[in-house]
Amino acid sequence: MNSKGIVSPVIADIRAGMKRGKVVSIDEAMRVIRDGDTVSIDGFIGGLAPEELLTGLERRFLDTGEPKDLTLVFAAGIGDSRGKGIDRLAHAGMLKRVIAGHWGLVPKLQRLALEGKIQAYNLPQGVITHMYRDIAGHVPRTITHVGLGTFVDPRLEGGKVNSVTTEDMVELIHFDGREYLAYKTLPISVALLRGTTADMDGNITMEKEAFTLEVLPLAMAAKNSGGFVIVQVERIAERGALNARHVKIPGILVDCVVVSKPENHWQTYGTFYNPAYSCEFKVPTAGIEPMPMDERKIIARRVAFELQPNMVVNLGIGMPEGVARVASEEGIFEYLTLTAEAGSIGGIPSGGLDFGTATNMDCLLDMHQQFDFYDGGGLDMACLGLAQMDAEGNVNVSKFGPKLAGCGGFIDITQTAKKIVFAGTFTAGSTELAVEAGRLKIVREGGLKKIVRHVEQITFSGNTARTGNQRVYYVTERCVFELTKEGVELIEIAPGVDLEKDVLAQMEFRPIMKNVRLMDERIFKTLSMELKDDLLSVPINDRLTYDPATNIFYVNFEGLAVRTPGDIEAIRLRVSEICAPLGKRVKTIVNYDNFSIAPELEDEYIRMVQYVVSTYYCDVTRYTTSAFLRMKLGDELKKRNLAPHIFQSKEEARQALENKC
């Protein structure tokens, strides 16, 4: 609508639903947005952020004073803390209400919320991504366990940021005797999205984008709410030119397409374009420079002791990023699968303004799909930041006095991960440390205590965690705590640190202390910790198990290194201890993934295998993902008339045992 109140022909066509070319100017697209609309924006920091659309919307408001009284909804933080992203919309009168997962990158918007100039909610990031799906399906509530016991629980704050925010968006409900939270859904008037390529009918592909996030459910939410979908793209293709399998947003959901200026279409706010981030190809893995021996490395090293082979792990931004670098230094990176809530599975995670991206990943999921995996308990371990903790084991990372960081995906990630490690310095504010001769020295104590009697806001609920089976640790540079059924227990202290002066005197509560031991001294030395040996050194007793229900004997040699004749004899003895008393032969499955043996011991090892097979096994199958090891072991077994075939997976090996013996 122009200054005379006349609607342009393009916008008239859009509102009338006519099928026509959908490419419009930024000014025409922004005129779709009206006073009081609910506008939802997708993006993750700068990845997939529709900067061209945000810039155009800000310009329209500054020029005309419209649109006013908008409600903004966004899941992840979209900004760089310096004015980009959603901070472009933080103008008095432009916004009435904001529902957000993360506030930390939009300081202007924070101020509006904390000063009570807008209604403001902070809800879990993953919950908001799932709300889009429910809005699309006209489901009145998003029901989940995520948020119980935290500040979004209506028994605490209900996710409300300030006193002018009065409407309840979260309700406590019960099913089958269990508590859940029900988050109210709301219609979306306009969705502002981004892709790489659009054709003239509005079909959108995302081949150069770092993420896919929740563009599809958000587009559906807006369209099924009777709203509009506006998409920023880098380029236009002819009708019918796009591969249908590459289209992430079908044209039936798209009303307007705007071609962006290059400066408003960076892949992230930190990188103009990196094809490895968009999975276009994989890059050689460069050597990672070792971390300096400071508090960040000490903490990351201690966290690394909690890793186990084949874990699926989420590492948060900030302090936890160092865990990936330590894993690389120690040669254990290949035994882990790192994930990020933005959707990456595997690969090498990025930090800073590129956080959420990864290179050489195995798979890129939509963000709402990643949170499905997280919410169901798919994470073996999560390592996230530790800004504040208290006597109940609660953790706060979301609000500190005049600073509103928001929870982001913190609540979703920590509520169901099997193991949680919170990582952070013991105190804050100009703390100075030194490592001398493998001992930690507190040169100058920080002026701000982080281990307090009561956290300012509960982003992680210790009481909720204690009702389940999660293992929870709090790792600092000078000590380690564990959350037990009785409460917070101090379990480790760094060598060189004085318990009373450096730990207890710097806390606002006294922890449980039963058996406080020293943190591993290797953490405080400059040499490699040789963590790979620890990680893969599973005791032989834990590698051999028998299932009487199926009569299957499981032999887990994954990561086993046979280096001495004693290693071979230990295997023979343990097999005999388990199998001899059974009085019958067993089916056996052997896992040879990452197995290694000294060349001079190969003959002796095969003779041992020949003995246990002939004495205890009725049939045996073996598997490994290593083609080289399958060939090498197969040749050696064949020479001795043992079943030579080695399968590629456990399932293939199990199927081969069916109907035998």
C-alpha positions as CSV (number, residue, x, y, z in Angstrom):
1,M,0.0,0.0,0.0
2,N,1.5,3.4,-1.0
3,S,1.1,6.7,0.8
4,K,-2.3,7.2,-0.8
5,G,-3.6,3.9,0.4
6,I,-3.5,2.2,-3.0
7,V,-2.4,-1.4,-3.0
8,S,0.1,-2.2,-5.7
9,P,-0.9,-4.7,-8.5
10,V,1.7,-7.2,-7.3
11,I,0.4,-7.3,-3.7
12,A,-3.1,-7.3,-5.0
13,D,-2.3,-10.4,-7.0
14,I,-0.7,-12.0,-3.9
15,R,-3.6,-11.4,-1.7
16,A,-6.0,-12.6,-4.4
17,G,-4.0,-15.9,-4.6
18,M,-3.2,-15.5,-8.3
19,K,-0.6,-17.9,-9.8
20,R,2.0,-15.7,-11.3
21,G,5.7,-15.1,-11.0
22,K,6.5,-14.6,-7.4
23,V,9.7,-12.5,-7.6
24,V,9.1,-9.1,-6.1
25,S,11.1,-6.2,-4.8
26,I,12.0,-6.0,-1.1
27,D,9.7,-2.9,-0.6
28,E,6.8,-4.7,-2.2
29,A,7.3,-7.8,-0.1
30,M,7.5,-5.8,3.1
31,R,4.2,-4.1,2.4
32,V,2.5,-7.5,3.0
33,I,3.2,-7.1,6.7
34,R,0.5,-5.2,8.6
35,D,0.1,-3.7,12.1
36,G,-0.4,-6.3,14.8
37,D,0.9,-9.2,12.7
38,T,2.7,-12.2,14.2
39,V,6.0,-12.5,12.3
40,S,8.2,-15.6,12.6
41,I,11.8,-15.6,11.5
42,D,14.1,-18.5,10.9
43,G,17.9,-18.6,11.4
44,F,20.7,-19.7,13.7
45,I,23.0,-16.9,14.6
46,G,23.7,-15.8,11.0
47,G,23.1,-19.0,9.2
48,L,19.9,-19.0,7.2
49,A,19.2,-15.5,8.6
50,P,17.1,-13.5,6.1
51,E,19.1,-10.3,6.5
52,E,17.8,-8.7,3.3
53,L,14.2,-9.1,4.6
54,L,15.1,-7.8,8.1
55,T,16.9,-4.8,6.6
56,G,13.9,-4.0,4.4
57,L,11.4,-4.4,7.2
58,E,13.4,-2.0,9.4
59,R,13.7,0.5,6.6
60,R,10.0,0.5,6.0
61,F,9.3,1.1,9.7
62,L,11.8,4.0,10.0
63,D,10.4,5.6,6.8
64,T,6.7,5.2,7.5
65,G,6.2,4.2,11.1
66,E,4.6,0.9,9.9
67,P,4.1,-1.9,10.7
68,K,3.5,-1.4,14.4
69,D,2.8,-3.7,17.4
70,L,4.2,-6.8,15.9
71,T,4.6,-10.1,17.7
72,L,8.0,-11.8,16.8
73,V,8.5,-15.5,17.2
74,F,12.0,-17.1,16.6
75,A,13.6,-20.2,18.0
76,A,17.4,-19.7,17.8
77,G,19.4,-16.6,18.4
78,I,19.6,-14.5,15.2
79,G,22.2,-11.8,15.5
80,D,25.8,-10.9,16.0
81,S,25.5,-8.7,19.1
82,R,26.4,-5.7,17.0
83,G,23.1,-4.8,15.3
84,K,22.6,-7.5,12.7
85,G,19.7,-9.9,12.7
86,I,16.6,-9.4,14.7
87,D,18.1,-6.4,16.6
88,R,17.2,-4.5,13.4
89,L,13.6,-4.7,14.6
90,A,14.2,-3.4,18.1
91,H,12.5,-0.1,17.7
92,A,10.0,1.5,20.1
93,G,6.5,1.0,18.8
94,M,7.4,-1.6,16.2
95,L,7.1,-4.5,18.6
96,K,4.5,-5.5,21.1
97,R,5.5,-9.0,22.0
98,V,8.5,-11.3,21.5
99,I,8.5,-15.1,21.9
100,A,12.1,-16.3,21.6
101,G,14.4,-19.2,22.4
102,H,17.6,-17.2,22.7
103,W,18.1,-13.6,23.5
104,G,21.9,-13.4,23.9
105,L,22.8,-12.0,20.4
106,V,20.2,-9.2,20.3
107,P,21.2,-6.7,23.0
108,K,18.8,-4.0,21.8
109,L,15.9,-6.4,22.0
110,Q,17.1,-7.5,25.4
111,R,16.8,-4.0,26.7
112,L,13.3,-3.6,25.5
113,A,12.3,-6.7,27.3
114,L,14.2,-6.0,30.6
115,E,12.9,-2.4,30.7
116,G,9.3,-3.7,30.3
117,K,8.7,-1.9,27.0
118,I,7.5,-5.1,25.3
119,Q,5.9,-8.3,26.4
120,A,8.6,-11.0,26.3
121,Y,8.8,-14.8,26.7
122,N,11.8,-17.1,26.7
123,L,10.8,-20.7,25.8
124,P,13.1,-23.7,24.9
125,Q,14.5,-23.5,21.4
126,G,13.5,-27.0,20.5
127,V,10.0,-26.5,21.8
128,I,9.5,-23.6,19.5
129,T,10.6,-25.6,16.5
130,H,8.1,-28.2,17.4
131,M,5.4,-25.6,17.9
132,Y,5.7,-24.7,14.2
133,R,4.7,-28.2,13.3
134,D,1.7,-28.1,15.6
135,I,0.7,-24.7,14.3
136,A,0.7,-26.1,10.8
137,G,-1.5,-28.9,11.9
138,H,-3.8,-26.6,14.0
139,V,-2.8,-28.5,17.2
140,P,-3.7,-26.2,20.1
141,R,-0.8,-27.2,22.4
142,T,2.7,-28.5,22.0
143,I,3.0,-31.2,24.8
144,T,6.4,-32.2,26.1
145,H,8.4,-33.0,29.2
146,V,10.9,-30.3,28.2
147,G,11.0,-27.5,30.7
148,L,9.8,-29.3,33.8
149,G,11.4,-27.8,36.9
150,T,13.0,-25.0,35.0
151,F,12.0,-21.3,34.8
152,V,9.5,-22.1,32.0
153,D,7.6,-24.3,34.3
154,P,4.4,-22.4,35.2
155,R,5.0,-23.2,38.9
156,L,8.1,-21.0,38.6
157,E,8.1,-18.2,36.0
158,G,6.2,-19.7,33.1
159,G,8.9,-18.4,30.7
160,K,7.8,-14.8,31.3
161,V,10.7,-12.3,31.1
162,N,9.1,-9.2,32.8
163,S,6.1,-8.0,34.8
164,V,4.2,-6.6,31.9
165,T,4.0,-10.1,30.4
166,T,0.9,-11.6,32.0
167,E,-0.6,-14.1,29.6
168,D,0.2,-17.7,30.5
169,M,1.7,-19.6,27.5
170,V,2.7,-22.7,29.5
171,E,0.4,-25.1,31.4
172,L,1.1,-28.1,33.7
173,I,-0.8,-31.2,32.6
174,H,-0.8,-34.9,33.5
175,F,-1.0,-38.1,31.5
176,D,-0.7,-41.6,33.0
177,G,0.4,-40.2,36.3
178,R,3.3,-38.1,34.8
179,E,3.8,-34.4,34.5
180,Y,4.1,-32.6,31.2
181,L,4.1,-29.0,30.0
182,A,1.6,-27.8,27.4
183,Y,2.8,-24.8,25.3
184,K,0.1,-22.7,23.6
185,T,0.4,-22.4,19.9
186,L,-0.6,-19.3,18.0
187,P,-1.3,-18.4,14.3
188,I,1.6,-17.1,12.2
189,S,0.8,-14.1,10.0
190,V,4.1,-13.9,8.1
191,A,7.1,-16.2,7.9
192,L,10.4,-14.6,6.8
193,L,12.7,-17.3,5.5
194,R,15.8,-17.8,3.3
195,G,17.0,-20.2,0.7
196,T,19.6,-20.3,-2.1
197,T,17.6,-20.7,-5.4
198,A,14.0,-20.0,-6.3
199,D,12.2,-20.6,-9.6
200,M,9.5,-18.3,-10.8
201,D,6.8,-20.4,-9.0
202,G,8.5,-20.0,-5.7
203,N,10.0,-23.5,-5.3
204,I,13.0,-23.0,-3.0
205,T,16.3,-25.0,-2.8
206,M,19.0,-24.6,-0.2
207,E,22.1,-26.0,-1.7
208,K,24.5,-23.3,-0.5
209,E,23.0,-22.8,3.0
210,A,24.7,-24.0,6.1
211,F,21.4,-25.2,7.6
212,T,17.9,-26.2,6.7
213,L,16.5,-25.6,10.3
214,E,12.7,-25.5,10.4
215,V,11.9,-23.7,7.1
216,L,9.4,-26.2,6.0
217,P,7.2,-26.5,9.1
218,L,7.4,-22.7,9.6
219,A,6.3,-22.1,6.0
220,M,3.4,-24.6,6.6
221,A,2.5,-22.9,9.9
222,A,2.2,-19.5,8.2
223,K,0.3,-20.8,5.1
224,N,-2.1,-22.9,7.2
225,S,-2.7,-19.9,9.4
226,G,-3.9,-18.0,6.4
227,G,-0.6,-16.0,6.4
228,F,2.2,-15.2,4.0
229,V,5.6,-16.7,3.3
230,I,8.3,-14.5,2.1
231,V,11.7,-16.0,1.1
232,Q,15.0,-14.3,0.5
233,V,17.2,-16.1,-2.1
234,E,20.5,-15.6,-3.8
235,R,19.4,-16.4,-7.4
236,I,16.5,-17.2,-9.6
237,A,16.0,-20.2,-11.9
238,E,13.5,-20.8,-14.7
239,R,10.3,-22.7,-14.1
240,G,10.9,-26.4,-14.1
241,A,14.7,-26.0,-13.7
242,L,15.0,-27.2,-10.1
243,N,15.5,-30.9,-9.1
244,A,12.3,-31.7,-7.2
245,R,14.3,-33.7,-4.6
246,H,16.3,-30.6,-3.8
247,V,13.3,-28.4,-3.2
248,K,13.0,-27.7,0.6
249,I,10.0,-25.3,0.4
250,P,7.5,-26.1,-2.3
251,G,6.1,-23.1,-4.3
252,I,2.6,-23.8,-3.1
253,L,3.7,-22.4,0.3
254,V,5.6,-19.4,-1.0
255,D,4.0,-16.0,-1.7
256,C,6.9,-13.7,-2.3
257,V,10.5,-14.2,-3.4
258,V,13.1,-11.5,-2.9
259,V,16.6,-11.6,-4.5
260,S,19.1,-10.5,-1.9
261,K,22.1,-8.3,-2.2
262,P,25.3,-10.3,-1.7
263,E,26.2,-8.4,1.5
264,N,22.9,-9.6,3.0
265,H,23.3,-13.2,2.1
266,W,26.5,-14.4,3.9
267,Q,26.4,-18.0,4.8
268,T,26.9,-17.1,8.4
269,Y,27.7,-13.9,10.1
270,G,31.3,-15.1,10.3
271,T,31.8,-16.6,6.9
272,F,30.7,-15.3,3.5
273,Y,30.7,-18.8,2.0
274,N,32.3,-22.2,2.8
275,P,31.1,-25.1,0.6
276,A,32.1,-27.5,3.4
277,Y,29.5,-26.0,5.7
278,S,26.8,-26.7,3.1
279,C,27.9,-30.3,2.6
280,E,28.9,-29.7,-1.0
281,F,32.2,-31.6,-0.4
282,K,34.5,-32.7,2.4
283,V,37.8,-31.0,3.0
284,P,41.1,-32.3,4.2
285,T,41.3,-32.3,8.0
286,A,44.0,-29.7,9.0
287,G,46.0,-30.2,12.1
288,I,44.4,-28.3,15.0
289,E,46.8,-26.1,16.9
290,P,47.1,-27.4,20.5
291,M,45.3,-25.3,23.2
292,P,47.5,-23.3,25.6
293,M,47.6,-24.7,29.1
294,D,45.1,-22.5,30.7
295,E,41.8,-22.9,32.6
296,R,39.9,-23.7,29.4
297,K,42.2,-26.5,28.5
298,I,42.2,-27.9,32.0
299,I,38.5,-28.0,32.0
300,A,38.2,-29.5,28.5
301,R,40.8,-32.2,29.5
302,R,38.8,-33.2,32.5
303,V,35.6,-33.3,30.5
304,A,37.3,-35.6,28.0
305,F,37.7,-38.2,30.7
306,E,33.9,-38.6,30.6
307,L,33.9,-39.6,26.9
308,Q,33.5,-43.2,25.8
309,P,33.8,-44.9,22.4
310,N,30.9,-44.5,20.1
311,M,29.2,-41.8,22.1
312,V,26.8,-39.4,20.4
313,V,27.7,-36.0,22.0
314,N,26.5,-32.4,21.9
315,L,29.0,-29.7,22.7
316,G,27.7,-26.3,23.6
317,I,29.1,-22.9,22.7
318,G,32.0,-21.4,24.7
319,M,33.9,-23.5,27.2
320,P,32.6,-26.9,25.8
321,E,34.1,-26.1,22.4
322,G,37.5,-26.9,23.8
323,V,36.5,-30.5,24.3
324,A,36.5,-31.1,20.6
325,R,40.1,-29.7,20.3
326,V,41.3,-31.9,23.2
327,A,39.7,-34.9,21.6
328,S,41.6,-34.1,18.4
329,E,44.9,-33.6,20.3
330,E,44.4,-37.0,22.0
331,G,43.5,-38.9,18.8
332,I,40.1,-39.9,20.0
333,F,38.0,-37.7,17.7
334,E,37.3,-40.6,15.3
335,Y,35.6,-42.6,18.1
336,L,32.9,-40.0,18.8
337,T,30.0,-38.6,16.9
338,L,29.6,-34.9,17.6
339,T,26.3,-33.2,17.0
340,A,24.9,-29.6,17.1
341,E,21.3,-28.6,17.7
342,A,21.2,-26.8,14.4
343,G,21.2,-30.3,12.7
344,S,24.7,-31.6,12.1
345,I,25.5,-35.2,12.8
346,G,29.3,-36.0,12.8
347,G,32.1,-33.9,11.5
348,I,34.1,-31.1,13.1
349,P,32.0,-28.4,14.8
350,S,32.7,-24.7,14.3
351,G,32.8,-21.9,16.9
352,G,32.1,-18.2,17.2
353,L,29.7,-16.7,14.7
354,D,30.0,-20.0,12.8
355,F,28.7,-22.0,15.8
356,G,26.2,-24.7,14.8
357,T,27.9,-25.4,11.5
358,A,30.3,-28.3,10.9
359,T,32.7,-29.5,8.3
360,N,32.8,-33.1,7.0
361,M,29.5,-34.0,8.7
362,D,27.8,-37.4,8.1
363,C,24.3,-35.9,7.9
364,L,22.5,-32.6,8.1
365,L,19.0,-32.8,9.7
366,D,16.4,-30.1,10.1
367,M,16.6,-28.6,13.5
368,H,13.2,-29.8,14.7
369,Q,14.3,-33.3,13.7
370,Q,17.5,-33.0,15.7
371,F,15.4,-32.0,18.7
372,D,13.2,-35.0,18.2
373,F,16.3,-37.1,18.6
374,Y,17.5,-35.2,21.6
375,D,14.1,-35.1,23.4
376,G,13.8,-38.9,23.1
377,G,17.1,-39.5,24.9
378,G,19.4,-40.0,21.8
379,L,22.3,-38.1,23.3
380,D,24.8,-40.2,25.2
381,M,26.5,-37.1,26.6
382,A,26.0,-33.3,26.5
383,C,28.6,-30.9,27.6
384,L,27.3,-27.4,28.2
385,G,28.4,-24.2,29.9
386,L,28.3,-23.5,33.6
387,A,27.6,-19.9,34.5
388,Q,26.0,-20.5,37.9
389,M,25.2,-23.5,40.0
390,D,23.7,-23.9,43.4
391,A,23.2,-26.3,46.4
392,E,20.3,-28.2,44.6
393,G,22.5,-28.8,41.5
394,N,20.5,-26.2,39.5
395,V,22.4,-24.4,36.7
396,N,21.7,-21.0,35.4
397,V,22.9,-19.8,32.0
398,S,19.9,-17.7,30.9
399,K,19.6,-14.6,33.1
400,F,22.0,-12.5,35.2
401,G,20.8,-9.2,36.6
402,P,20.6,-6.8,33.6
403,K,21.6,-9.5,31.1
404,L,19.1,-11.8,29.4
405,A,20.9,-14.5,27.5
406,G,18.0,-16.9,27.2
407,C,18.0,-20.7,27.3
408,G,18.4,-21.5,23.6
409,G,18.5,-25.2,23.3
410,F,20.0,-25.7,26.7
411,I,16.9,-27.0,28.4
412,D,16.0,-29.4,25.5
413,I,19.5,-30.8,25.4
414,T,20.0,-31.3,29.2
415,Q,16.6,-32.7,30.0
416,T,17.2,-36.1,28.5
417,A,20.9,-36.6,27.7
418,K,22.1,-39.8,29.5
419,K,25.2,-38.0,30.9
420,I,25.5,-34.2,31.4
421,V,28.7,-32.4,32.1
422,F,28.5,-28.7,32.9
423,A,31.9,-27.0,32.2
424,G,33.0,-23.6,33.5
425,T,35.5,-21.8,35.7
426,F,35.0,-21.9,39.4
427,T,34.8,-18.2,39.9
428,A,34.6,-15.3,37.4
429,G,36.1,-11.8,37.2
430,S,39.8,-11.6,36.6
431,T,40.8,-14.9,38.0
432,E,44.5,-15.7,37.4
433,L,45.8,-19.2,37.5
434,A,49.2,-20.9,36.9
435,V,50.2,-24.5,36.3
436,E,53.6,-25.4,37.8
437,A,55.1,-28.8,37.9
438,G,51.7,-30.5,37.4
439,R,50.0,-28.5,40.1
440,L,47.4,-25.8,39.9
441,K,48.0,-22.5,41.6
442,I,45.4,-19.8,42.2
443,V,47.4,-16.6,41.7
444,R,44.5,-14.3,42.0
445,E,40.9,-15.2,42.9
446,G,38.0,-14.0,40.8
447,G,35.7,-11.4,42.4
448,L,32.5,-13.2,41.4
449,K,31.3,-16.4,42.9
450,K,29.5,-18.8,40.5
451,I,28.8,-21.6,43.0
452,V,26.0,-20.0,44.9
453,R,23.3,-20.9,47.4
454,H,20.5,-20.2,44.9
455,V,20.8,-19.5,41.2
456,E,19.1,-16.4,39.8
457,Q,17.2,-18.5,37.3
458,I,16.8,-22.3,36.9
459,T,17.8,-23.3,33.4
460,F,18.6,-26.8,34.5
461,S,16.8,-28.4,37.4
462,G,18.8,-30.6,39.7
463,N,15.7,-31.8,41.5
464,T,14.1,-33.0,38.2
465,A,17.4,-34.7,37.1
466,R,17.6,-36.6,40.4
467,T,14.2,-38.2,39.8
468,G,15.6,-39.9,36.7
469,N,18.7,-41.8,35.8
470,Q,20.9,-39.1,34.4
471,R,24.5,-38.8,35.5
472,V,25.4,-35.2,36.1
473,Y,28.8,-33.6,36.7
474,Y,30.1,-30.1,37.2
475,V,33.6,-29.6,36.0
476,T,35.8,-26.6,36.9
477,E,39.5,-26.0,36.7
478,R,40.0,-26.7,40.4
479,C,37.4,-29.3,41.3
480,V,34.6,-31.6,40.1
481,F,31.2,-32.1,41.6
482,E,28.6,-34.9,41.0
483,L,24.9,-34.7,41.5
484,T,23.8,-37.6,43.6
485,K,20.5,-38.6,45.2
486,E,21.7,-36.9,48.4
487,G,22.7,-33.7,46.7
488,V,25.8,-32.0,45.2
489,E,29.0,-34.0,46.2
490,L,32.5,-32.8,45.8
491,I,34.4,-35.8,44.2
492,E,37.7,-34.4,42.9
493,I,40.1,-31.6,43.6
494,A,43.1,-30.4,41.6
495,P,46.6,-31.1,42.8
496,G,48.0,-28.0,44.4
497,V,44.6,-26.5,45.3
498,D,43.8,-25.9,49.0
499,L,40.4,-27.4,49.8
500,E,39.4,-24.8,52.4
501,K,40.8,-21.6,50.9
502,D,40.5,-22.2,47.2
503,V,37.3,-24.3,47.1
504,L,35.0,-24.2,50.2
505,A,35.7,-20.5,51.0
506,Q,34.7,-19.6,47.4
507,M,31.3,-21.3,47.6
508,E,28.1,-20.2,49.2
509,F,27.2,-23.7,50.4
510,R,29.0,-26.7,51.8
511,P,28.9,-29.7,49.4
512,I,28.7,-33.4,50.5
513,M,32.2,-34.7,50.9
514,K,32.7,-38.5,51.3
515,N,35.8,-39.5,49.4
516,V,37.4,-36.4,47.7
517,R,40.2,-37.6,45.4
518,L,42.8,-35.8,43.3
519,M,41.9,-34.9,39.7
520,D,44.1,-37.0,37.3
521,E,47.6,-35.4,37.3
522,R,47.9,-35.8,33.5
523,I,45.4,-33.0,33.1
524,F,47.9,-30.5,34.4
525,K,50.9,-31.6,32.4
526,T,51.8,-30.3,28.9
527,L,52.4,-33.8,27.4
528,S,49.6,-35.8,25.8
529,M,47.4,-37.5,28.4
530,E,47.4,-40.7,26.3
531,L,43.7,-40.7,26.7
532,K,43.2,-42.9,23.7
533,D,44.7,-45.8,25.6
534,D,42.2,-45.2,28.5
535,L,39.3,-44.8,26.2
536,L,39.8,-48.0,24.4
537,S,41.2,-50.1,27.3
538,V,38.0,-51.8,28.3
539,P,38.8,-54.6,30.8
540,I,38.7,-58.0,29.2
541,N,36.0,-59.1,31.8
542,D,33.7,-56.3,30.4
543,R,34.3,-57.4,26.8
544,L,32.9,-60.9,27.1
545,T,29.2,-61.6,27.9
546,Y,26.9,-64.5,27.6
547,D,23.1,-64.3,27.0
548,P,21.5,-67.5,28.2
549,A,18.1,-66.6,26.6
550,T,19.7,-66.9,23.1
551,N,22.7,-69.0,23.9
552,I,24.8,-66.3,22.3
553,F,28.3,-65.4,23.6
554,Y,29.2,-61.8,22.7
555,V,32.9,-61.0,22.3
556,N,33.6,-57.2,22.0
557,F,37.1,-56.7,20.7
558,E,36.3,-53.1,19.5
559,G,39.4,-51.0,20.1
560,L,41.3,-53.8,21.6
561,A,45.1,-53.7,21.1
562,V,46.9,-57.1,21.6
563,R,50.5,-56.2,22.4
564,T,51.8,-59.1,24.6
565,P,51.4,-62.9,24.9
566,G,49.7,-62.1,28.3
567,D,46.9,-60.3,26.5
568,I,46.2,-63.5,24.5
569,E,46.3,-65.7,27.6
570,A,43.9,-63.3,29.4
571,I,41.4,-63.8,26.6
572,R,41.7,-67.6,26.6
573,L,41.3,-67.7,30.4
574,R,38.2,-65.5,30.5
575,V,36.5,-67.4,27.6
576,S,37.1,-70.6,29.6
577,E,35.7,-69.1,32.8
578,I,32.5,-68.2,31.1
579,C,31.9,-71.1,28.7
580,A,33.3,-74.1,30.5
581,P,30.6,-74.2,33.3
582,L,27.8,-74.0,30.8
583,G,28.2,-77.6,29.7
584,K,27.2,-76.9,26.1
585,R,28.6,-75.1,23.1
586,V,27.6,-71.5,22.4
587,K,26.9,-69.4,19.4
588,T,29.4,-66.6,19.2
589,I,29.5,-63.1,17.7
590,V,32.9,-61.3,17.7
591,N,33.2,-57.5,17.1
592,Y,36.6,-56.7,15.5
593,D,36.1,-53.0,14.9
594,N,39.3,-51.0,15.4
595,F,41.1,-54.2,16.6
596,S,44.8,-54.3,16.3
597,I,47.5,-56.9,17.0
598,A,51.3,-56.8,17.0
599,P,52.5,-58.7,13.8
600,E,54.7,-61.1,15.7
601,L,51.7,-62.3,17.8
602,E,49.4,-63.1,14.9
603,D,50.2,-66.8,14.9
604,E,49.8,-67.2,18.6
605,Y,46.5,-65.3,18.6
606,I,45.1,-67.5,15.8
607,R,46.1,-70.6,17.7
608,M,44.2,-69.3,20.7
609,V,41.2,-68.6,18.5
610,Q,41.4,-72.1,17.1
611,Y,41.4,-73.6,20.6
612,V,38.4,-71.7,22.0
613,V,36.4,-72.3,18.8
614,S,37.0,-76.1,18.8
615,T,36.4,-76.3,22.6
616,Y,33.5,-74.0,23.3
617,Y,31.8,-72.7,20.1
618,C,29.2,-74.5,18.0
619,D,29.3,-71.6,15.5
620,V,30.9,-68.2,15.3
621,T,30.5,-65.1,13.2
622,R,32.7,-62.1,13.1
623,Y,32.3,-58.5,11.9
624,T,34.2,-55.3,11.4
625,T,33.7,-52.2,9.3
626,S,37.3,-52.3,8.3
627,A,37.7,-53.8,4.8
628,F,41.5,-54.3,5.4
629,L,41.0,-56.1,8.7
630,R,38.2,-58.3,7.2
631,M,40.7,-59.4,4.5
632,K,43.6,-59.8,6.8
633,L,41.8,-61.8,9.5
634,G,39.9,-63.8,6.9
635,D,43.1,-65.0,5.3
636,E,44.6,-66.0,8.6
637,L,41.5,-67.9,9.6
638,K,41.3,-69.6,6.3
639,K,44.8,-71.0,6.6
640,R,43.7,-72.8,9.8
641,N,40.4,-74.1,8.4
642,L,38.4,-71.8,10.6
643,A,35.3,-70.0,9.1
644,P,37.0,-67.2,7.2
645,H,34.1,-64.9,6.4
646,I,34.0,-61.7,8.4
647,F,30.8,-59.6,8.1
648,Q,30.6,-55.9,7.8
649,S,28.0,-55.3,10.5
650,K,26.7,-56.8,13.8
651,E,23.3,-57.4,12.2
652,E,24.8,-59.4,9.3
653,A,26.7,-61.5,11.8
654,R,23.7,-62.1,14.0
655,Q,21.6,-63.2,11.0
656,A,24.3,-65.6,9.9
657,L,23.9,-67.4,13.3
658,E,20.1,-68.0,12.9
659,N,18.9,-71.6,12.7
660,K,22.4,-72.9,13.6
661,C,23.4,-75.1,16.4
